[in-house]
């Protein structure tokens, strides 16, 4: 179901020419312009509820995941500290989603008190978010949906007729006394081969919150190395080979999602991710039955914590090896996609003497089919199913095997020009999988552990008239037999089926473009529970969290072709008397304003100056996606997440050669 913000381009239907009038573009020119119709096809890349493009990411000089998703009301990021950031979609935490980078699945978790996703915004061409169980092509275990990060190709940076180029960027951050520098070289090796190489480094001191206090344990030193080779082979074949290395180092609290305290002291905590991906495509001209896509990947992630005054260095490792092979056959206006995917996971942990002493291994094999059938020129019926077979060998040599078939069906009906009604139902399945590496020692799996089953139902509409857009949807997602290591009873440390998760809500968004001015407003309301109890990250780590009703508003104006500026506000309503198993907590509301300005002093992209002001009002607040404040409850002093950064003035310089 389409649920993008007014500034993003959501799913379209192949058969209808939609007059978008740059509604999906960030800004129009100041002078009246002639707008051409845009033909958008319902292909795999466009099949996303929300698409965050590179221009949106660059607009606010995105430095982390919170910046990337700041404009999405149904996506929340908590953690403040870069290594602790967790992503929530409709209240469900990212481990319940299928997350990939260029098709390489990022599965498993290293440390339950830290985030598991490590992505450099500088590299991103776009981010595609599908909320809730959806199409069979979303991959195995997509209980809460999927997030697909897509990196840039050389052709995304090369200008027409250009054979080589380079881009150098430097940015300063006032709040952290920090900087970020990057260099990217790209070019054609021949008529058929091109390459891209990028390196970046950033260094941030602990940030200041809205009260002006430095938050201990929030510093970060990050480095990135990325290379991609793209080849256009004979007979309509394409091959892409990429390798990425990303590191994140700093002195963090022992449990990074909480503030520093007497029981949560500062220690060195470093993370690293290495991903190698091979993508292959074969789409012979004149043969509508063959559109082949293949992906093979290898990802290794690790984390190292030095609790020097207690047990010393402790290590966690996660490895994902897998692939996906699919083909799309087209029969006139109709299409059928079918394929197979496989993933092998391994998680290890241990002390300096034996870093991989603890181990779990798992695998999943999936077979899927998804069809799009035009019943009339205005009515699209989509249906599919996937079969997944999970195997797990845990740290105690217990073996688990679960398999299931997950169907889906969707209807989209363009009732009249510009008005489309939508309805859909989908299921997803995930068997027992590898768990948090830092919990391998001292935790175990319930011998009766069963797989998790998700059911997602949505109805909505999408209306467009010239440069105005209005959309809305209502949804309900259920995950039966959710697996977790529950907080209570304390120190039980058993992964088991704790109950049924539910996420109910609705989303409304509107947008309007008038010459040089664009405006958007969106609203999301969600209730996320487990067996009737509100989800909280403290009690239901790796499952979900409760967020207040969220509003996103934005305005943008292009003065001329060389100058653009705008504003975005995120407003989250407070929650009072939220019941938890250890007491009642409050989540105060907040409103945060951001400004941006981009100027091309030379009249082209050879030189770009950027100014971004995050949290203009220097608001002191604790994000609802972070660990809530439990400190007023006896024996829970120090159980509170890090506050968000206060005002941050970012100045960026980009030079293109």
Secondary structure as a PSIPRED ss2 file (coil, helix, strand):
# PSIPRED VFORMAT (PSIPRED V4.0)

   1 X C   1.000  0.000  0.000
   2 X C   1.000  0.000  0.000
   3 X C   1.000  0.000  0.000
   4 X C   1.000  0.000  0.000
   5 X C   1.000  0.000  0.000
   6 X C   1.000  0.000  0.000
   7 X C   1.000  0.000  0.000
   8 X C   1.000  0.000  0.000
   9 X C   1.000  0.000  0.000
  10 X C   1.000  0.000  0.000
  11 X C   1.000  0.000  0.000
  12 X C   1.000  0.000  0.000
  13 X C   1.000  0.000  0.000
  14 X C   1.000  0.000  0.000
  15 X C   1.000  0.000  0.000
  16 X C   1.000  0.000  0.000
  17 X C   1.000  0.000  0.000
  18 X E   0.000  0.000  1.000
  19 X C   1.000  0.000  0.000
  20 X C   1.000  0.000  0.000
  21 X C   1.000  0.000  0.000
  22 X C   1.000  0.000  0.000
  23 X C   1.000  0.000  0.000
  24 X C   1.000  0.000  0.000
  25 X C   1.000  0.000  0.000
  26 X C   1.000  0.000  0.000
  27 X C   1.000  0.000  0.000
  28 X C   1.000  0.000  0.000
  29 X C   1.000  0.000  0.000
  30 X C   1.000  0.000  0.000
  31 X C   1.000  0.000  0.000
  32 X C   1.000  0.000  0.000
  33 X C   1.000  0.000  0.000
  34 X C   1.000  0.000  0.000
  35 X C   1.000  0.000  0.000
  36 X C   1.000  0.000  0.000
  37 X C   1.000  0.000  0.000
  38 X E   0.000  0.000  1.000
  39 X C   1.000  0.000  0.000
  40 X C   1.000  0.000  0.000
  41 X C   1.000  0.000  0.000
  42 X C   1.000  0.000  0.000
  43 X C   1.000  0.000  0.000
  44 X C   1.000  0.000  0.000
  45 X C   1.000  0.000  0.000
  46 X C   1.000  0.000  0.000
  47 X C   1.000  0.000  0.000
  48 X C   1.000  0.000  0.000
  49 X C   1.000  0.000  0.000
  50 X E   0.000  0.000  1.000
  51 X E   0.000  0.000  1.000
  52 X E   0.000  0.000  1.000
  53 X E   0.000  0.000  1.000
  54 X H   0.000  1.000  0.000
  55 X H   0.000  1.000  0.000
  56 X H   0.000  1.000  0.000
  57 X H   0.000  1.000  0.000
  58 X H   0.000  1.000  0.000
  59 X H   0.000  1.000  0.000
  60 X C   1.000  0.000  0.000
  61 X C   1.000  0.000  0.000
  62 X C   1.000  0.000  0.000
  63 X C   1.000  0.000  0.000
  64 X C   1.000  0.000  0.000
  65 X H   0.000  1.000  0.000
  66 X H   0.000  1.000  0.000
  67 X H   0.000  1.000  0.000
  68 X H   0.000  1.000  0.000
  69 X C   1.000  0.000  0.000
  70 X C   1.000  0.000  0.000
  71 X C   1.000  0.000  0.000
  72 X C   1.000  0.000  0.000
  73 X C   1.000  0.000  0.000
  74 X C   1.000  0.000  0.000
  75 X E   0.000  0.000  1.000
  76 X E   0.000  0.000  1.000
  77 X E   0.000  0.000  1.000
  78 X E   0.000  0.000  1.000
  79 X C   1.000  0.000  0.000
  80 X C   1.000  0.000  0.000
  81 X C   1.000  0.000  0.000
  82 X H   0.000  1.000  0.000
  83 X H   0.000  1.000  0.000
  84 X H   0.000  1.000  0.000
  85 X C   1.000  0.000  0.000
  86 X E   0.000  0.000  1.000
  87 X E   0.000  0.000  1.000
  88 X E   0.000  0.000  1.000
  89 X E   0.000  0.000  1.000
  90 X C   1.000  0.000  0.000
  91 X C   1.000  0.000  0.000
  92 X E   0.000  0.000  1.000
  93 X E   0.000  0.000  1.000
  94 X H   0.000  1.000  0.000
  95 X H   0.000  1.000  0.000
  96 X H   0.000  1.000  0.000
  97 X C   1.000  0.000  0.000
  98 X E   0.000  0.000  1.000
  99 X E   0.000  0.000  1.000
 100 X E   0.000  0.000  1.000
 101 X E   0.000  0.000  1.000
 102 X C   1.000  0.000  0.000
 103 X C   1.000  0.000  0.000
 104 X E   0.000  0.000  1.000
 105 X E   0.000  0.000  1.000
 106 X C   1.000  0.000  0.000
 107 X C   1.000  0.000  0.000
 108 X C   1.000  0.000  0.000
 109 X C   1.000  0.000  0.000
 110 X C   1.000  0.000  0.000
 111 X C   1.000  0.000  0.000
 112 X C   1.000  0.000  0.000
 113 X C   1.000  0.000  0.000
 114 X C   1.000  0.000  0.000
 115 X C   1.000  0.000  0.000
 116 X C   1.000  0.000  0.000
 117 X C   1.000  0.000  0.000
 118 X C   1.000  0.000  0.000
 119 X C   1.000  0.000  0.000
 120 X C   1.000  0.000  0.000
 121 X H   0.000  1.000  0.000
 122 X H   0.000  1.000  0.000
 123 X H   0.000  1.000  0.000
 124 X E   0.000  0.000  1.000
 125 X E   0.000  0.000  1.000
 126 X E   0.000  0.000  1.000
 127 X E   0.000  0.000  1.000
 128 X E   0.000  0.000  1.000
 129 X E   0.000  0.000  1.000
 130 X E   0.000  0.000  1.000
 131 X E   0.000  0.000  1.000
 132 X C   1.000  0.000  0.000
 133 X C   1.000  0.000  0.000
 134 X C   1.000  0.000  0.000
 135 X C   1.000  0.000  0.000
 136 X H   0.000  1.000  0.000
 137 X H   0.000  1.000  0.000
 138 X H   0.000  1.000  0.000
 139 X C   1.000  0.000  0.000
 140 X C   1.000  0.000  0.000
 141 X C   1.000  0.000  0.000
 142 X C   1.000  0.000  0.000
 143 X C   1.000  0.000  0.000
 144 X C   1.000  0.000  0.000
 145 X E   0.000  0.000  1.000
 146 X E   0.000  0.000  1.000
 147 X E   0.000  0.000  1.000
 148 X E   0.000  0.000  1.000
 149 X E   0.000  0.000  1.000
 150 X E   0.000  0.000  1.000
 151 X E   0.000  0.000  1.000
 152 X C   1.000  0.000  0.000
 153 X C   1.000  0.000  0.000
 154 X H   0.000  1.000  0.000
 155 X H   0.000  1.000  0.000
 156 X H   0.000  1.000  0.000
 157 X C   1.000  0.000  0.000
 158 X C   1.000  0.000  0.000
 159 X C   1.000  0.000  0.000
 160 X C   1.000  0.000  0.000
 161 X C   1.000  0.000  0.000
 162 X C   1.000  0.000  0.000
 163 X C   1.000  0.000  0.000
 164 X E   0.000  0.000  1.000
 165 X E   0.000  0.000  1.000
 166 X E   0.000  0.000  1.000
 167 X E   0.000  0.000  1.000
 168 X E   0.000  0.000  1.000
 169 X E   0.000  0.000  1.000
 170 X E   0.000  0.000  1.000
 171 X E   0.000  0.000  1.000
 172 X E   0.000  0.000  1.000
 173 X E   0.000  0.000  1.000
 174 X C   1.000  0.000  0.000
 175 X C   1.000  0.000  0.000
 176 X C   1.000  0.000  0.000
 177 X C   1.000  0.000  0.000
 178 X E   0.000  0.000  1.000
 179 X E   0.000  0.000  1.000
 180 X E   0.000  0.000  1.000
 181 X E   0.000  0.000  1.000
 182 X E   0.000  0.000  1.000
 183 X E   0.000  0.000  1.000
 184 X E   0.000  0.000  1.000
 185 X E   0.000  0.000  1.000
 186 X E   0.000  0.000  1.000
 187 X E   0.000  0.000  1.000
 188 X E   0.000  0.000  1.000
 189 X C   1.000  0.000  0.000
 190 X C   1.000  0.000  0.000
 191 X C   1.000  0.000  0.000
 192 X C   1.000  0.000  0.000
 193 X E   0.000  0.000  1.000
 194 X E   0.000  0.000  1.000
 195 X E   0.000  0.000  1.000
 196 X E   0.000  0.000  1.000
 197 X E   0.000  0.000  1.000
 198 X E   0.000  0.000  1.000
 199 X E   0.000  0.000  1.000
 200 X E   0.000  0.000  1.000
 201 X E   0.000  0.000  1.000
 202 X E   0.000  0.000  1.000
 203 X E   0.000  0.000  1.000
 204 X E   0.000  0.000  1.000
 205 X C   1.000  0.000  0.000
 206 X C   1.000  0.000  0.000
 207 X C   1.000  0.000  0.000
 208 X E   0.000  0.000  1.000
 209 X E   0.000  0.000  1.000
 210 X C   1.000  0.000  0.000
 211 X C   1.000  0.000  0.000
 212 X C   1.000  0.000  0.000
 213 X C   1.000  0.000  0.000
 214 X E   0.000  0.000  1.000
 215 X C   1.000  0.000  0.000
 216 X C   1.000  0.000  0.000
 217 X C   1.000  0.000  0.000
 218 X C   1.000  0.000  0.000
 219 X C   1.000  0.000  0.000
 220 X E   0.000  0.000  1.000
 221 X E   0.000  0.000  1.000
 222 X E   0.000  0.000  1.000
 223 X E   0.000  0.000  1.000
 224 X E   0.000  0.000  1.000
 225 X E   0.000  0.000  1.000
 226 X E   0.000  0.000  1.000
 227 X E   0.000  0.000  1.000
 228 X E   0.000  0.000  1.000
 229 X E   0.000  0.000  1.000
 230 X E   0.000  0.000  1.000
 231 X E   0.000  0.000  1.000
 232 X E   0.000  0.000  1.000
 233 X E   0.000  0.000  1.000
 234 X C   1.000  0.000  0.000
 235 X C   1.000  0.000  0.000
 236 X C   1.000  0.000  0.000
 237 X E   0.000  0.000  1.000
 238 X E   0.000  0.000  1.000
 239 X E   0.000  0.000  1.000
 240 X E   0.000  0.000  1.000
 241 X E   0.000  0.000  1.000
 242 X E   0.000  0.000  1.000
 243 X E   0.000  0.000  1.000
 244 X E   0.000  0.000  1.000
 245 X E   0.000  0.000  1.000
 246 X E   0.000  0.000  1.000
 247 X E   0.000  0.000  1.000
 248 X E   0.000  0.000  1.000
 249 X E   0.000  0.000  1.000
 250 X C   1.000  0.000  0.000
 251 X E   0.000  0.000  1.000
 252 X E   0.000  0.000  1.000
 253 X E   0.000  0.000  1.000
 254 X C   1.000  0.000  0.000
 255 X C   1.000  0.000  0.000
 256 X C   1.000  0.000  0.000
 257 X C   1.000  0.000  0.000
 258 X E   0.000  0.000  1.000
 259 X C   1.000  0.000  0.000
 260 X C   1.000  0.000  0.000
 261 X E   0.000  0.000  1.000
 262 X C   1.000  0.000  0.000
 263 X C   1.000  0.000  0.000
 264 X E   0.000  0.000  1.000
 265 X C   1.000  0.000  0.000
 266 X E   0.000  0.000  1.000
 267 X E   0.000  0.000  1.000
 268 X E   0.000  0.000  1.000
 269 X E   0.000  0.000  1.000
 270 X E   0.000  0.000  1.000
 271 X E   0.000  0.000  1.000
 272 X E   0.000  0.000  1.000
 273 X E   0.000  0.000  1.000
 274 X E   0.000  0.000  1.000
 275 X E   0.000  0.000  1.000
 276 X E   0.000  0.000  1.000
 277 X E   0.000  0.000  1.000
 278 X E   0.000  0.000  1.000
 279 X E   0.000  0.000  1.000
 280 X E   0.000  0.000  1.000
 281 X E   0.000  0.000  1.000
 282 X E   0.000  0.000  1.000
 283 X C   1.000  0.000  0.000
 284 X C   1.000  0.000  0.000
 285 X C   1.000  0.000  0.000
 286 X C   1.000  0.000  0.000
 287 X C   1.000  0.000  0.000
 288 X C   1.000  0.000  0.000
 289 X C   1.000  0.000  0.000
 290 X C   1.000  0.000  0.000
 291 X C   1.000  0.000  0.000
 292 X E   0.000  0.000  1.000
 293 X E   0.000  0.000  1.000
 294 X E   0.000  0.000  1.000
 295 X E   0.000  0.000  1.000
 296 X E   0.000  0.000  1.000
 297 X E   0.000  0.000  1.000
 298 X E   0.000  0.000  1.000
 299 X E   0.000  0.000  1.000
 300 X E   0.000  0.000  1.000
 301 X E   0.000  0.000  1.000
 302 X E   0.000  0.000  1.000
 303 X E   0.000  0.000  1.000
 304 X E   0.000  0.000  1.000
 305 X E   0.000  0.000  1.000
 306 X E   0.000  0.000  1.000
 307 X E   0.000  0.000  1.000
 308 X C   1.000  0.000  0.000
 309 X C   1.000  0.000  0.000
 310 X C   1.000  0.000  0.000
 311 X C   1.000  0.000  0.000
 312 X E   0.000  0.000  1.000
 313 X E   0.000  0.000  1.000
 314 X E   0.000  0.000  1.000
 315 X E   0.000  0.000  1.000
 316 X E   0.000  0.000  1.000
 317 X E   0.000  0.000  1.000
 318 X E   0.000  0.000  1.000
 319 X E   0.000  0.000  1.000
 320 X E   0.000  0.000  1.000
 321 X E   0.000  0.000  1.000
 322 X E   0.000  0.000  1.000
 323 X E   0.000  0.000  1.000
 324 X E   0.000  0.000  1.000
 325 X E   0.000  0.000  1.000
 326 X E   0.000  0.000  1.000
 327 X E   0.000  0.000  1.000
 328 X E   0.000  0.000  1.000
 329 X E   0.000  0.000  1.000
 330 X E   0.000  0.000  1.000
 331 X E   0.000  0.000  1.000
 332 X C   1.000  0.000  0.000
 333 X C   1.000  0.000  0.000
 334 X E   0.000  0.000  1.000
 335 X E   0.000  0.000  1.000
 336 X E   0.000  0.000  1.000
 337 X E   0.000  0.000  1.000
 338 X E   0.000  0.000  1.000
 339 X E   0.000  0.000  1.000
 340 X E   0.000  0.000  1.000
 341 X E   0.000  0.000  1.000
 342 X E   0.000  0.000  1.000
 343 X E   0.000  0.000  1.000
 344 X E   0.000  0.000  1.000
 345 X E   0.000  0.000  1.000
 346 X E   0.000  0.000  1.000
 347 X E   0.000  0.000  1.000
 348 X E   0.000  0.000  1.000
 349 X E   0.000  0.000  1.000
 350 X E   0.000  0.000  1.000
 351 X E   0.000  0.000  1.000
 352 X C   1.000  0.000  0.000
 353 X C   1.000  0.000  0.000
 354 X E   0.000  0.000  1.000
 355 X E   0.000  0.000  1.000
 356 X E   0.000  0.000  1.000
 357 X E   0.000  0.000  1.000
 358 X E   0.000  0.000  1.000
 359 X E   0.000  0.000  1.000
 360 X E   0.000  0.000  1.000
 361 X E   0.000  0.000  1.000
 362 X E   0.000  0.000  1.000
 363 X E   0.000  0.000  1.000
 364 X E   0.000  0.000  1.000
 365 X E   0.000  0.000  1.000
 366 X E   0.000  0.000  1.000
 367 X E   0.000  0.000  1.000
 368 X E   0.000  0.000  1.000
 369 X E   0.000  0.000  1.000
 370 X E   0.000  0.000  1.000
 371 X E   0.000  0.000  1.000
 372 X E   0.000  0.000  1.000
 373 X E   0.000  0.000  1.000
 374 X E   0.000  0.000  1.000
 375 X C   1.000  0.000  0.000
 376 X C   1.000  0.000  0.000
 377 X C   1.000  0.000  0.000
 378 X C   1.000  0.000  0.000
 379 X E   0.000  0.000  1.000
 380 X E   0.000  0.000  1.000
 381 X E   0.000  0.000  1.000
 382 X E   0.000  0.000  1.000
 383 X E   0.000  0.000  1.000
 384 X E   0.000  0.000  1.000
 385 X E   0.000  0.000  1.000
 386 X E   0.000  0.000  1.000
 387 X E   0.000  0.000  1.000
 388 X E   0.000  0.000  1.000
 389 X E   0.000  0.000  1.000
 390 X E   0.000  0.000  1.000
 391 X E   0.000  0.000  1.000
 392 X E   0.000  0.000  1.000
 393 X E   0.000  0.000  1.000
 394 X C   1.000  0.000  0.000
 395 X C   1.000  0.000  0.000
 396 X C   1.000  0.000  0.000
 397 X C   1.000  0.000  0.000
 398 X C   1.000  0.000  0.000
 399 X E   0.000  0.000  1.000
 400 X E   0.000  0.000  1.000
 401 X E   0.000  0.000  1.000
 402 X E   0.000  0.000  1.000
 403 X E   0.000  0.000  1.000
 404 X E   0.000  0.000  1.000
 405 X E   0.000  0.000  1.000
 406 X E   0.000  0.000  1.000
 407 X E   0.000  0.000  1.000
 408 X E   0.000  0.000  1.000
 409 X E   0.000  0.000  1.000
 410 X E   0.000  0.000  1.000
 411 X E   0.000  0.000  1.000
 412 X E   0.000  0.000  1.000
 413 X E   0.000  0.000  1.000
 414 X E   0.000  0.000  1.000
 415 X E   0.000  0.000  1.000
 416 X E   0.000  0.000  1.000
 417 X C   1.000  0.000  0.000
 418 X C   1.000  0.000  0.000
 419 X E   0.000  0.000  1.000
 420 X E   0.000  0.000  1.000
 421 X E   0.000  0.000  1.000
 422 X E   0.000  0.000  1.000
 423 X E   0.000  0.000  1.000
 424 X E   0.000  0.000  1.000
 425 X E   0.000  0.000  1.000
 426 X E   0.000  0.000  1.000
 427 X E   0.000  0.000  1.000
 428 X E   0.000  0.000  1.000
 429 X E   0.000  0.000  1.000
 430 X E   0.000  0.000  1.000
 431 X C   1.000  0.000  0.000
 432 X C   1.000  0.000  0.000
 433 X C   1.000  0.000  0.000
 434 X C   1.000  0.000  0.000
 435 X C   1.000  0.000  0.000
 436 X C   1.000  0.000  0.000
 437 X H   0.000  1.000  0.000
 438 X H   0.000  1.000  0.000
 439 X H   0.000  1.000  0.000
 440 X C   1.000  0.000  0.000
 441 X C   1.000  0.000  0.000
 442 X C   1.000  0.000  0.000
 443 X C   1.000  0.000  0.000
 444 X E   0.000  0.000  1.000
 445 X E   0.000  0.000  1.000
 446 X C   1.000  0.000  0.000
 447 X C   1.000  0.000  0.000
 448 X C   1.000  0.000  0.000
 449 X C   1.000  0.000  0.000
 450 X C   1.000  0.000  0.000
 451 X C   1.000  0.000  0.000
 452 X E   0.000  0.000  1.000
 453 X E   0.000  0.000  1.000
 454 X E   0.000  0.000  1.000
 455 X E   0.000  0.000  1.000
 456 X E   0.000  0.000  1.000
 457 X E   0.000  0.000  1.000
 458 X E   0.000  0.000  1.000
 459 X E   0.000  0.000  1.000
 460 X E   0.000  0.000  1.000
 461 X E   0.000  0.000  1.000
 462 X E   0.000  0.000  1.000
 463 X E   0.000  0.000  1.000
 464 X E   0.000  0.000  1.000
 465 X E   0.000  0.000  1.000
 466 X C   1.000  0.000  0.000
 467 X C   1.000  0.000  0.000
 468 X E   0.000  0.000  1.000
 469 X E   0.000  0.000  1.000
 470 X E   0.000  0.000  1.000
 471 X E   0.000  0.000  1.000
 472 X E   0.000  0.000  1.000
 473 X E   0.000  0.000  1.000
 474 X E   0.000  0.000  1.000
 475 X E   0.000  0.000  1.000
 476 X E   0.000  0.000  1.000
 477 X E   0.000  0.000  1.000
 478 X E   0.000  0.000  1.000
 479 X E   0.000  0.000  1.000
 480 X E   0.000  0.000  1.000
 481 X E   0.000  0.000  1.000
 482 X E   0.000  0.000  1.000
 483 X E   0.000  0.000  1.000
 484 X E   0.000  0.000  1.000
 485 X E   0.000  0.000  1.000
 486 X C   1.000  0.000  0.000
 487 X C   1.000  0.000  0.000
 488 X C   1.000  0.000  0.000
 489 X C   1.000  0.000  0.000
 490 X C   1.000  0.000  0.000
 491 X C   1.000  0.000  0.000
 492 X C   1.000  0.000  0.000
 493 X C   1.000  0.000  0.000
 494 X E   0.000  0.000  1.000
 495 X E   0.000  0.000  1.000
 496 X E   0.000  0.000  1.000
 497 X E   0.000  0.000  1.000
 498 X E   0.000  0.000  1.000
 499 X E   0.000  0.000  1.000
 500 X E   0.000  0.000  1.000
 501 X E   0.000  0.000  1.000
 502 X E   0.000  0.000  1.000
 503 X E   0.000  0.000  1.000
 504 X E   0.000  0.000  1.000
 505 X E   0.000  0.000  1.000
 506 X E   0.000  0.000  1.000
 507 X E   0.000  0.000  1.000
 508 X E   0.000  0.000  1.000
 509 X E   0.000  0.000  1.000
 510 X E   0.000  0.000  1.000
 511 X E   0.000  0.000  1.000
 512 X E   0.000  0.000  1.000
 513 X E   0.000  0.000  1.000
 514 X E   0.000  0.000  1.000
 515 X C   1.000  0.000  0.000
 516 X C   1.000  0.000  0.000
 517 X E   0.000  0.000  1.000
 518 X E   0.000  0.000  1.000
 519 X E   0.000  0.000  1.000
 520 X E   0.000  0.000  1.000
 521 X E   0.000  0.000  1.000
 522 X E   0.000  0.000  1.000
 523 X E   0.000  0.000  1.000
 524 X E   0.000  0.000  1.000
 525 X E   0.000  0.000  1.000
 526 X E   0.000  0.000  1.000
 527 X E   0.000  0.000  1.000
 528 X E   0.000  0.000  1.000
 529 X E   0.000  0.000  1.000
 530 X E   0.000  0.000  1.000
 531 X C   1.000  0.000  0.000
 532 X C   1.000  0.000  0.000
 533 X E   0.000  0.000  1.000
 534 X E   0.000  0.000  1.000
 535 X C   1.000  0.000  0.000
 536 X C   1.000  0.000  0.000
 537 X C   1.000  0.000  0.000
 538 X C   1.000  0.000  0.000
 539 X C   1.000  0.000  0.000
 540 X C   1.000  0.000  0.000
 541 X C   1.000  0.000  0.000
 542 X C   1.000  0.000  0.000
 543 X C   1.000  0.000  0.000
 544 X E   0.000  0.000  1.000
 545 X C   1.000  0.000  0.000
 546 X C   1.000  0.000  0.000
 547 X C   1.000  0.000  0.000
 548 X C   1.000  0.000  0.000
 549 X C   1.000  0.000  0.000
 550 X E   0.000  0.000  1.000
 551 X E   0.000  0.000  1.000
 552 X E   0.000  0.000  1.000
 553 X E   0.000  0.000  1.000
 554 X E   0.000  0.000  1.000
 555 X E   0.000  0.000  1.000
 556 X E   0.000  0.000  1.000
 557 X E   0.000  0.000  1.000
 558 X E   0.000  0.000  1.000
 559 X E   0.000  0.000  1.000
 560 X E   0.000  0.000  1.000
 561 X C   1.000  0.000  0.000
 562 X C   1.000  0.000  0.000
 563 X E   0.000  0.000  1.000
 564 X E   0.000  0.000  1.000
 565 X E   0.000  0.000  1.000
 566 X E   0.000  0.000  1.000
 567 X E   0.000  0.000  1.000
 568 X E   0.000  0.000  1.000
 569 X E   0.000  0.000  1.000
 570 X E   0.000  0.000  1.000
 571 X E   0.000  0.000  1.000
 572 X E   0.000  0.000  1.000
 573 X C   1.000  0.000  0.000
 574 X C   1.000  0.000  0.000
 575 X E   0.000  0.000  1.000
 576 X E   0.000  0.000  1.000
 577 X E   0.000  0.000  1.000
 578 X E   0.000  0.000  1.000
 579 X E   0.000  0.000  1.000
 580 X E   0.000  0.000  1.000
 581 X C   1.000  0.000  0.000
 582 X C   1.000  0.000  0.000
 583 X E   0.000  0.000  1.000
 584 X E   0.000  0.000  1.000
 585 X E   0.000  0.000  1.000
 586 X E   0.000  0.000  1.000
 587 X E   0.000  0.000  1.000
 588 X C   1.000  0.000  0.000
 589 X C   1.000  0.000  0.000
 590 X E   0.000  0.000  1.000
 591 X E   0.000  0.000  1.000
 592 X E   0.000  0.000  1.000
 593 X E   0.000  0.000  1.000
 594 X E   0.000  0.000  1.000
 595 X E   0.000  0.000  1.000
 596 X E   0.000  0.000  1.000
 597 X E   0.000  0.000  1.000
 598 X E   0.000  0.000  1.000
 599 X E   0.000  0.000  1.000
 600 X C   1.000  0.000  0.000
 601 X C   1.000  0.000  0.000
 602 X C   1.000  0.000  0.000
 603 X C   1.000  0.000  0.000
 604 X C   1.000  0.000  0.000
 605 X C   1.000  0.000  0.000
 606 X C   1.000  0.000  0.000
 607 X E   0.000  0.000  1.000
 608 X E   0.000  0.000  1.000
 609 X E   0.000  0.000  1.000
 610 X E   0.000  0.000  1.000
 611 X E   0.000  0.000  1.000
 612 X E   0.000  0.000  1.000
 613 X E   0.000  0.000  1.000
 614 X E   0.000  0.000  1.000
 615 X C   1.000  0.000  0.000
 616 X C   1.000  0.000  0.000
 617 X C   1.000  0.000  0.000
 618 X C   1.000  0.000  0.000
 619 X C   1.000  0.000  0.000
 620 X C   1.000  0.000  0.000
 621 X C   1.000  0.000  0.000
 622 X C   1.000  0.000  0.000
 623 X C   1.000  0.000  0.000
 624 X C   1.000  0.000  0.000
 625 X C   1.000  0.000  0.000
 626 X C   1.000  0.000  0.000
 627 X C   1.000  0.000  0.000
 628 X C   1.000  0.000  0.000
 629 X C   1.000  0.000  0.000
 630 X C   1.000  0.000  0.000
 631 X C   1.000  0.000  0.000
 632 X C   1.000  0.000  0.000
 633 X C   1.000  0.000  0.000
 634 X C   1.000  0.000  0.000
 635 X C   1.000  0.000  0.000
 636 X C   1.000  0.000  0.000
 637 X C   1.000  0.000  0.000
 638 X C   1.000  0.000  0.000
 639 X C   1.000  0.000  0.000
 640 X C   1.000  0.000  0.000
 641 X E   0.000  0.000  1.000
 642 X C   1.000  0.000  0.000
 643 X C   1.000  0.000  0.000
 644 X C   1.000  0.000  0.000
 645 X E   0.000  0.000  1.000
 646 X C   1.000  0.000  0.000
 647 X C   1.000  0.000  0.000
 648 X E   0.000  0.000  1.000
 649 X E   0.000  0.000  1.000
 650 X E   0.000  0.000  1.000
 651 X E   0.000  0.000  1.000
 652 X E   0.000  0.000  1.000
 653 X E   0.000  0.000  1.000
 654 X E   0.000  0.000  1.000
 655 X E   0.000  0.000  1.000
 656 X E   0.000  0.000  1.000
 657 X C   1.000  0.000  0.000
